[in-house]
Each structure stands twice: as C-alpha cells, then as structure tokens.
Amino acid sequence: MDSKLATEVAREFGASTATITYEEEAMQAVEEAEDTKDLEKRAPVVTIMGHVDHGKTSLLDAIRETNVAGREAGGITQHIGAYHVELNGRKIVFIDTPGHEAFTRMRARGAKVTDIVVLVVAADDGVMPQTLEAIDHARAAGVPIVVAINKIDKPDAQPERIKQQLSDRGLLAEDWGGDVVMVPVSAKMHQNLELLLEMILLVADMQDLKANPSRPAMGTVIEAQLDRGRGPVATVLVRNGTLHVGDFFICGAVFGKVRAMQNDRGTQIRKAEPSMPVEVLGLESLPEAGDDFQVVTDTAKAKQIVNFRDQKLREAALAKSSRLTLEQLHKQMEAGEVKELPIIIKTDVGGSAEVLSETLQKLTNEKVKVRVIHSGVGAINESDVLLASASNAIIIGFNVRPERNAAALAEQEKVDIRLHTIIYNLTDEMKLAMSGLLAPVFKEVYKGKAEVRETFRISKVGAVAGCVVQDGAITRDSAVRLLRDNVVVYTGKIGSLRRFKDDVSEVKSGMECGITLENYADVKQGDVMEAFVTERVATEVFA
C-alpha cells in the first residue's frame, strides 16, 4: 500500500499517519528502550580539508607516525580510508577523504559523518581558493572548524597574517577574542601535533558526543570497492551501537551479513564499537558512499525493504531527480516548499563576486530568503556543482563558463547553471523568477569548440585564427564565444570559416580550420572558441 492510500484509509478510521524510513523505525524502537545511563562518550570523527599543497597528507602522516610507529614495527599499513589515533587513553578518528568533494558527495546523500573539520592553511602561502571552498563546505554542513596553521618552521611563515585573512572570512581566532581554535603546527618537524589533538578533544568535549555501545549498530558507509578476491567490501564508520561478526544488516538498497571485519591496522576483529572505522565483508552488492548502515533483527522485513528501495532507485534513475531551477522557484514558493534560495556565484574578478553577493541578498522578501553559500573567482568547476547538488543551490556564472566536466556533471545532477554578462539582466531574471513571470523562451545549444593554435595577419582580411576543432563541430552560422582561461572576452559571430583556401559551412572535430571573427581581432594563441546557437523553447504549459 502506498503512503497516500494508507493516509486516506487511516483518516477514515480517525487516525493520522507519518511516513518514516525503516532505519528510523528501527532506531525509534531501540531509543525508546534505551536508558540514558547506557550512554558513553564516543571518539570524535575528524575530516581534514584545505588547499592543495598546504600539507594535509603530511599532517595526517605525521599524526599517525607520532601515534603509532613506536608501537608497531615498520609503521602502519593503512588498509582503509579512516583510522584512529590515541592521546592519553582517548581516541580520535580521522577520515582520510580526498578533499571536500567527497565530503560534499556524502552530504548530498544526507550523511552527517563528520563531527569536526580541521582546516589546514600553510603559514607561508595564506588563504587560497580551495581554503575558502572548504570553509563554505564545512559551514554548509554546520560542523565546527579547527584551524591548523601548518609549515610554521619555514622562514617566511606568517601565522598572524593567516589569522587576519581568516578573520576577514568570519573565522576569528580564540586569542583574538573569537571562538575558533587555531593551532600553529609543523608536520615536517612534528611540532605542536599533540596540542592539535588536545584541541580537537576539547572541541569534541564541548559538543558532548555520546553513544550507546550496548544497542544494535548503525553507521555510515565511507567508501566501498569491489575486491577481486573478497567481493564487495565497504568501509563503515560505526556511529552508535556495537557491530559484531554474524550481524545481519541493510545498507541503502543492499542486504548483507557481516562475515568478517578488519580494523584500520588490517587486523581481524570480532566487534566494532562506536566511532570505529572498519572494513566489512559480506555484502550482496556495492553500496553507495554515504548510505546508512543499520543492523537488523527482522531479516525477512529487511529483505522486503531492500527490494522496495532497489525498485525505487531504478525508478529514480529513470526519472532523474528534479533539482530546484529558477523556472520552478515561484511555484515552489507558492506551495511553501522553498523558504530559502541557496546560490553559488562564480565571477571573472573578485570585485564582481562581492557586488553580486550583496545585490542578490537584497532581493530577499517575506516568502524566500536568498542565501549565497559560496562565491569565488574563476570557471565553474566540479566542486561547485557538487556543492550545489548537496545544497540544492543554483549556480550563477558572471563572465565565466563551466569547465567541460562540470557542465557534464551539472547535466547529470540536474543542477541549474545561469550564465550572465550584465548584472542588471541577472537581477531582473531573479526578480522575474521570484514573481513567477520567468518564461524560458530561449535556450542555448552548444555546438562545439576549437582551440587557437596560431594567429596570422592577412591583408584585406585581418586577423585569422588557425584552429583545431576539439569536439563537436564549428558551423558558419553559429554564434561564437572567445574564452581566455575560461573567462569570456568576446561574444559575436564568425566572419569567415575556411579549410585551406575554401570557404566551408562546417568543420568537424579533429580537423584544422581558419576562423575570423566579426569586428574583433585580438585573438591569442591558446584561446578557445566555443560555438553555440540559440533556439526558441516552447514555454511549458502546466495543466
């Protein structure tokens, strides 16, 4: 019986209904029987983020070495993407994720795994684009941040400058009167590592993290892979309860039985307590990272649930999720579904990003609050699309374009990307969307792109760009956009398109050609020409 029919039948009998997942039902039953005396302190789960080359991996390795190498001959063999360290008899679990993309991908699946984010900033380099992205990702997830100012052993290190830059971004250090713990460390010299761990434990104590080891286990899948010898293997972080070998479990749309478990040292274990990362064998197929893991007692019911979910997943894959788009914004506002409109802004220069943030936030009215969750400079990349997907946000590109992979991912995730070059058009479009008058009349269709390999000056013709078509096709009648480092420098029409000495109407992928642009001659080597046509779209009619 589907939920709608069940609600109607219940109403006939004067009862009300509420829809909850199988995991929630199982948790409810346990929580009702649970006594608060059974709760014990659990270890905090920490994710490390930061800019490339700021020393995230070195810091993790240094923490692991100081903690483990003394006790284990030959250091540690790391088997899984998470591990624990001990300080004064207390544990801290680190998740070794490849940056904030994985963190956001898991959040997009509704998993709240991380208790604390450690933001690594190099003292000799400062706050960089990915540092800002990491801050936005951690804030969007509502997780406390501990800052590790790394590389303080370098002669040109300026920890105070880092604190100043971070305070401009709303992260004020404790010694400056704020509430963010900042620890200067050196991964290379193993300096202040214990202090960092102590601070992590202090932040964890303030959160009062507790779990009940005597209940059935529940947790989250951090990663899953297909092992040739062992079949599907999942790395699971136990959030509550204790997981035993022999337990039956469901994990998203996968059913299984724990046949064997290994801890982060690669040792076979019989049970895993709260906040412990373990590798689990015995799954029927591969789960998704971020899926909930729940031990079950009623195996028949669990199998039924798994089959139902599998069917729903297939249907969802066919229908593909409907993300929030500007076209649907007003309808959802009317229905009371949208209380706030999250936006990601990417621009060609920093000044535009600030102006756009302020301008768009001023559009907030009593029905919907406009919230800028991230703004940055440069092309729209995959990280932006993933953040938009996790936060159900709309991406606005001002004088920039999405990277090829990002455009494909946005298509797949159904993320709405709006590209503009005039600020007034952008604000007008937002106002129209919020008042329900926005009609998608024209749609841009991408045709192909060509890279400029050489430029020539020919008398009577002007500047000719010698190009190689990289994908799609360049047609004589298409409009063209000239991109330099993914930033739009010119939009207009093709003046002439030639192969050798012949005028042609189309040049396909892999072929060379000569292109002149109408009323524009400043073409440089390495520029990219993107051809597109604008098609009229029939306005959707809602019955």
C-alpha positions in Angstrom: 0.0 0.0 0.0 1.5 3.4 -0.9 1.7 6.2 1.7 -1.1 8.3 0.0 -3.6 5.4 0.2 -2.5 4.5 3.7 -3.1 8.1 4.8 -6.6 8.1 3.3 -7.6 4.8 4.9 -6.2 5.9 8.3 -8.2 9.1 8.0 -11.4 7.1 7.5 -10.7 5.5 10.9 -9.9 8.8 12.5 -6.1 8.2 12.8 -3.2 10.3 11.5 -0.1 8.9 9.7 3.5 9.8 9.4 6.0 8.3 6.9 9.4 7.3 8.3 12.2 5.1 6.9 12.9 1.6 8.1 16.1 2.8 9.8 14.2 5.5 11.7 11.7 2.9 12.8 14.4 0.5 14.0 16.2 3.4 15.8 13.0 4.6 17.4 12.3 1.2 18.8 15.8 1.0 20.3 15.8 4.5 21.5 12.5 4.0 23.4 14.0 1.0 25.2 17.3 2.8 25.7 18.3 4.2 29.1 20.3 7.4 29.3 22.6 5.7 31.8 23.8 3.4 29.0 25.2 6.4 27.0 29.0 6.6 27.0 31.4 9.2 25.5 32.5 8.4 21.9 35.5 9.4 19.9 35.2 12.5 17.6 35.3 11.9 13.9 37.5 14.4 12.1 37.9 15.3 8.4 40.9 17.2 7.2 40.4 19.8 4.4 42.4 22.6 2.9 44.1 23.9 -0.3 46.4 21.8 -2.5 50.0 21.5 -1.2 49.2 23.1 2.2 50.2 19.8 3.8 47.0 17.9 4.6 48.6 14.5 3.8 51.8 15.3 5.6 49.9 16.3 8.7 47.9 13.1 8.7 51.1 11.1 8.2 52.8 13.0 11.0 49.9 12.5 13.4 49.8 8.8 12.5 53.6 8.3 12.9 53.9 10.0 16.3 51.0 8.0 17.5 51.6 4.6 16.0 55.2 4.0 14.8 56.5 3.5 18.3 54.1 0.7 19.0 54.1 -1.0 15.6 57.3 -2.2 13.9 57.7 -0.7 10.5 55.0 1.9 11.0 51.4 1.4 10.0 49.9 -0.4 7.0 46.9 1.6 6.1 44.1 -0.5 4.7 41.1 1.7 4.8 40.2 5.4 4.3 39.8 6.1 8.0 41.9 5.4 11.1 42.1 6.2 14.8 44.9 7.6 17.0 45.1 7.7 20.7 46.0 10.5 23.1 46.0 10.0 26.9 43.8 6.9 26.5 41.2 8.8 24.3 40.6 8.1 20.7 40.2 10.4 17.7 39.1 9.0 14.3 40.4 10.7 11.1 38.6 10.2 7.8 41.2 10.3 5.0 38.9 11.7 2.3 40.2 13.2 -0.9 39.2 16.7 -0.1 35.8 18.4 0.1 34.3 16.8 -3.0 34.0 13.5 -1.2 32.8 15.3 2.0 30.0 17.1 0.0 29.1 14.0 -2.1 28.4 12.2 1.2 26.4 15.2 2.5 24.5 15.2 -0.8 23.3 11.7 0.3 22.2 13.0 3.6 25.1 11.6 5.7 26.3 13.6 8.7 29.5 11.7 9.4 32.0 14.4 10.5 32.0 15.9 14.0 34.9 18.4 13.4 36.6 19.7 10.3 40.3 20.5 10.6 41.2 23.3 8.1 44.9 23.2 7.1 46.4 26.5 6.0 50.0 26.9 5.0 51.7 29.8 7.0 53.9 30.8 4.1 51.1 30.8 1.5 47.9 32.1 3.1 44.2 31.6 2.4 43.6 30.3 -1.1 40.5 29.5 -3.3 40.2 25.9 -2.0 40.6 27.1 1.6 37.6 29.3 1.1 35.7 26.4 -0.6 36.5 24.2 2.4 35.2 26.9 4.8 31.9 27.2 2.8 31.5 23.4 2.7 32.1 23.0 6.4 29.7 25.9 7.2 27.0 24.5 4.9 27.2 21.2 6.9 27.1 23.1 10.2 30.3 21.5 11.5 32.8 23.2 13.9 36.1 24.2 12.4 39.6 23.8 14.0 42.4 25.6 12.0 45.8 24.0 11.8 48.3 26.7 10.6 50.9 24.4 9.0 54.6 24.9 7.9 55.4 27.3 10.8 59.0 26.0 10.6 59.5 27.9 7.3 61.5 31.2 7.5 58.7 33.1 5.6 55.9 31.8 7.7 53.4 34.4 8.9 50.8 32.8 11.3 49.4 36.2 12.3 48.7 37.1 8.7 46.7 33.9 8.3 44.7 34.7 11.4 44.0 38.2 9.8 42.9 36.6 6.5 40.7 34.1 8.2 39.1 36.7 10.5 38.1 38.6 7.3 36.2 35.4 6.3 34.4 35.2 9.6 36.7 32.8 11.4 38.1 34.7 14.4 40.8 33.1 16.5 40.3 32.5 20.2 43.3 34.6 21.2 41.8 37.4 19.1 38.5 37.2 21.1 36.7 34.7 18.7 35.6 31.2 19.1 37.7 29.3 16.5 40.6 27.2 17.8 43.8 27.9 15.7 46.9 25.8 16.3 50.3 26.6 14.7 51.8 23.3 13.7 54.7 21.8 11.6 54.0 18.4 10.1 57.6 18.2 8.9 59.2 18.9 12.3 56.3 17.2 14.2 55.7 20.4 16.1 52.6 21.0 18.2 50.8 17.9 17.0 49.8 16.8 20.5 48.4 20.3 21.1 46.3 20.0 17.9 45.0 16.6 19.1 44.2 18.1 22.6 42.3 21.0 21.0 40.3 18.5 18.8 39.4 16.6 22.0 38.5 19.9 23.7 36.1 20.9 20.8 34.7 17.4 21.0 34.0 17.7 24.7 32.1 20.9 24.1 29.9 19.0 21.6 29.3 16.3 24.2 29.4 13.3 21.8 27.8 10.2 23.2 26.7 6.8 22.0 25.3 3.6 23.5 27.6 0.5 22.8 25.0 -2.0 24.0 22.5 -1.4 21.2 22.5 -2.8 17.6 25.0 -0.9 15.4 24.2 1.8 13.0 26.7 3.8 10.9 27.6 5.3 7.6 29.5 3.9 4.6 32.6 6.0 4.0 33.7 4.2 0.8 33.0 0.9 -1.0 35.0 -1.1 -3.5 34.9 -4.3 -5.4 37.8 -6.5 -4.4 38.8 -9.3 -6.8 39.3 -11.9 -4.0 36.8 -10.7 -1.4 33.9 -9.3 -3.4 32.1 -6.1 -2.3 33.9 -4.5 0.6 32.6 -1.5 2.5 34.5 0.8 4.9 31.9 1.6 7.6 32.1 4.1 10.4 30.0 2.8 13.3 28.2 5.9 14.8 26.2 4.2 17.5 25.9 0.7 19.0 28.4 -2.2 18.6 28.8 -4.2 15.3 29.5 -7.9 15.7 30.6 -10.6 13.2 27.5 -12.5 12.2 25.1 -9.5 12.4 22.6 -9.1 9.5 22.4 -5.5 8.2 20.9 -3.3 5.5 22.8 -0.5 3.9 20.7 1.6 1.5 19.5 -0.8 -1.1 22.0 -3.6 -0.1 21.4 -6.5 2.3 24.2 -8.5 3.9 25.7 -10.4 6.8 29.0 -9.4 8.5 31.2 -12.3 7.5 34.5 -10.7 8.6 35.7 -7.3 9.9 39.1 -5.6 9.7 40.2 -2.5 11.7 42.3 0.3 10.3 45.5 -1.7 11.2 44.4 -4.6 9.0 43.7 -6.8 12.0 40.7 -9.2 12.0 38.3 -8.2 14.8 35.1 -9.7 16.2 33.3 -6.4 17.2 33.5 -2.7 16.5 32.3 -0.1 19.0 31.0 3.5 18.3 33.2 5.8 16.2 35.3 2.9 15.0 36.1 2.6 11.3 36.0 -1.0 10.0 36.1 -2.8 6.7 33.1 -5.1 6.4 32.9 -8.2 4.2 29.6 -10.0 3.4 27.6 -7.5 1.2 25.5 -8.8 -1.7 26.4 -5.8 -3.9 28.2 -2.4 -3.7 26.5 0.3 -1.5 27.0 4.0 -2.2 29.3 6.2 -0.1 27.1 8.0 2.4 24.5 5.2 2.7 23.2 4.5 6.2 24.3 1.1 7.7 21.8 -0.5 10.1 21.9 -3.8 11.9 18.6 -5.6 11.7 16.9 -8.4 13.6 13.9 -9.0 11.3 15.7 -10.3 8.2 12.5 -11.0 6.2 11.2 -7.5 6.6 14.7 -6.1 5.9 14.9 -8.0 2.6 11.5 -6.7 1.6 12.7 -3.1 2.3 15.9 -3.6 0.3 13.9 -4.9 -2.7 11.5 -2.0 -2.5 14.4 0.5 -2.3 16.1 -1.1 -5.2 13.0 -0.7 -7.3 12.7 2.9 -6.2 16.4 3.6 -7.1 15.7 2.2 -10.6 12.6 4.4 -11.0 14.6 7.5 -9.7 17.4 6.8 -12.2 14.9 6.7 -15.0 13.0 9.9 -13.8 16.2 11.7 -12.5 15.8 14.0 -9.6 14.1 17.4 -10.0 16.5 19.9 -8.6 15.4 23.4 -7.8 15.5 25.6 -11.0 14.6 29.2 -11.5 11.6 28.2 -13.6 10.1 26.2 -10.7 11.1 28.7 -8.0 7.8 30.6 -7.9 5.7 27.5 -8.0 7.6 26.0 -5.1 7.4 29.4 -3.2 3.6 29.4 -3.6 3.4 25.8 -2.3 5.5 26.9 0.7 8.3 24.4 -0.2 11.1 26.9 -0.6 12.0 29.0 2.4 15.4 30.0 1.1 17.1 30.1 -2.2 20.8 28.9 -1.9 23.1 30.4 -4.6 26.7 29.8 -5.7 28.4 32.7 -7.5 31.4 32.4 -9.8 32.8 35.5 -11.5 35.8 36.6 -13.5 37.1 39.1 -10.9 36.8 39.3 -7.1 35.0 42.7 -7.1 32.1 41.4 -9.1 31.6 38.4 -6.7 31.2 40.8 -3.7 28.8 43.2 -5.6 26.7 40.2 -6.9 26.5 38.7 -3.4 25.2 41.9 -1.9 22.9 42.7 -4.8 21.3 39.2 -4.7 20.9 39.1 -1.0 19.0 42.3 -1.1 16.3 40.5 -3.2 15.2 38.6 -0.1 11.5 39.1 0.6 9.0 37.7 3.1 8.5 34.5 1.1 12.0 33.5 0.2 15.5 34.3 1.6 18.3 34.5 -0.9 21.5 33.0 0.7 24.9 33.0 -1.0 26.6 29.7 0.2 29.8 30.2 -1.8 31.3 32.8 -4.1 34.6 32.6 -5.9 36.6 33.7 -8.9 37.3 31.5 -12.0 35.5 28.9 -14.1 32.6 26.9 -12.7 34.2 23.6 -11.6 33.0 20.2 -10.5 33.4 21.2 -6.8 30.8 24.0 -7.3 28.4 21.6 -9.0 28.8 19.1 -6.2 28.2 21.8 -3.5 25.1 23.0 -5.5 23.8 19.4 -5.7 24.3 18.8 -2.0 22.7 22.2 -1.0 20.1 22.2 -3.8 21.5 25.5 -5.0 21.5 27.4 -8.3 24.9 28.4 -9.8 25.3 31.8 -11.3 28.3 32.4 -13.6 29.2 36.0 -14.3 31.5 36.4 -17.3 32.8 32.8 -16.8 31.9 29.4 -18.2 31.6 25.9 -16.7 34.5 23.6 -17.3 33.6 20.7 -19.6 33.5 18.1 -16.8 31.5 20.5 -14.6 28.9 21.1 -17.4 28.5 17.3 -17.9 28.2 16.8 -14.1 25.6 19.6 -13.9 23.6 17.9 -16.7 23.8 14.6 -14.8 22.9 16.0 -11.4 20.3 18.4 -12.9 21.9 21.5 -11.4 20.6 24.8 -12.8 23.5 26.9 -14.1 22.7 30.5 -15.1 25.3 32.4 -17.2 25.3 36.2 -17.4 27.5 39.1 -18.6 25.2 42.1 -17.5 24.4 42.5 -13.8 21.0 44.2 -14.4 19.9 41.2 -16.6 20.8 38.9 -13.8 18.9 40.8 -11.1 15.9 41.2 -13.4 15.9 37.5 -14.1 16.0 36.7 -10.4 13.1 39.2 -9.7 11.0 37.7 -12.5 11.7 34.2 -11.2 10.6 35.2 -7.7 7.4 36.8 -9.0 6.6 33.8 -11.2 6.9 35.7 -14.5 10.1 34.0 -15.8 9.5 32.2 -19.0 12.3 30.1 -20.5 12.0 31.5 -24.1 15.5 30.9 -25.4 17.9 28.1 -24.8 21.5 27.9 -25.7 22.6 24.8 -27.6 26.4 24.0 -27.5 27.8 23.1 -30.9 31.5 22.6 -30.4 34.8 24.2 -29.5 38.1 24.9 -31.2 41.5 25.8 -29.8 43.5 28.6 -31.4 47.0 27.1 -32.2 48.4 30.0 -34.3 47.3 33.5 -35.4 48.0 35.2 -38.7 47.5 38.7 -40.1 46.4 38.7 -43.8 46.0 42.0 -45.7 42.4 42.8 -46.6 41.2 40.0 -44.3 42.7 41.0 -40.9 43.4 38.6 -38.0 42.9 34.9 -38.8 43.0 32.3 -36.1 44.4 28.9 -37.1 42.3 26.5 -35.0 41.9 22.8 -34.3 38.3 21.7 -33.5 38.5 19.8 -30.2 34.9 18.5 -30.0 31.5 18.8 -31.8 31.6 21.0 -34.9 32.0 24.7 -35.8 29.4 25.9 -38.2 29.5 29.0 -40.3 26.1 30.3 -39.0 26.7 29.7 -35.3 27.5 32.4 -32.7 30.8 32.1 -31.0 32.3 33.0 -27.6 36.0 33.6 -27.2 37.4 32.2 -23.9 40.7 33.1 -22.4 41.4 30.9 -19.2 37.7 30.0 -19.1 36.7 33.7 -19.0 34.6 35.2 -21.8 36.5 38.0 -23.6 34.2 38.3 -26.7 30.9 37.1 -27.9 29.8 37.6 -31.5 29.6 36.0 -34.9 32.0 34.1 -37.2 33.2 36.4 -40.0 34.6 33.5 -42.2 35.3 29.8 -41.8 37.9 28.2 -44.1 39.6 24.9 -44.7 42.8 25.6 -46.7 41.6 28.1 -49.3 38.0 27.0 -49.4 35.0 28.6 -47.6 33.2 25.9 -45.8 29.9 25.7 -43.9 31.1 23.3 -41.2 34.3 21.9 -39.7 34.1 18.7 -37.6 36.1 17.5 -34.6 39.8 16.8 -35.1 40.1 19.0 -38.2 42.0 22.2 -38.7 40.5 25.5 -40.0 40.9 29.2 -40.2 38.4 31.4 -38.4 37.9 35.2 -38.5 35.6 36.9 -36.0 33.3 39.8 -36.9 34.6 43.2 -35.6 37.2 41.5 -33.3 40.9 41.0 -33.9 42.6 40.4 -30.5 42.8 36.6 -30.8 45.7 35.0 -28.9 47.3 31.6 -29.1 45.7 29.2 -26.6 42.3 30.9 -26.7 39.3 28.7 -27.1 36.3 29.4 -29.4 33.0 28.0 -28.3 30.3 27.8 -30.9 26.6 27.8 -30.0 23.2 28.5 -31.4 20.2 30.0 -29.5 17.0 28.1 -30.0 13.5 29.2 -29.1 11.9 27.0 -26.5 8.2 26.4 -26.2 7.1 27.6 -22.7 5.9 24.7 -20.6 2.2 24.6 -20.1 1.1 23.3 -16.7 -2.3 21.6 -16.7 
